Amino acid sequence: MNAFYYLIPVSLLLGTAGLGLFLWSMRNNQYEDLDGASERILYDEDVPAPPRGKEASGTH
């Protein structure tokens, strides 16, 4: 029963911290563009890979 005296304030503190971080992220527009990163990876310019050396190609 004595553990509740420690666990309840700790859980309230963690919950308040989580809520504070969520509200901070909302104010700083962290959720503004949810689809942008997933679409940017599809339409990224293709850059040719650099040529491989003899050691990397497996020929000796």
Phi, psi and omega in degrees: 000329180291336180293332179296330180293336177263321186287324181294311177296324178295317180292323176294321178295315179294321177295319178294321178295318178297317178296319178297317178294322177295315179295324176298316180293328177292320180291332181264018174057040178288339182253022184291313186236086183283330183264352185299311183294321180290331177276327180296326181291333179282327185255019179290146179294137178278123178252126181297144180289148178293152180296146181274150177279176180297322182293323183282333184278344177094000178264139181244000000 
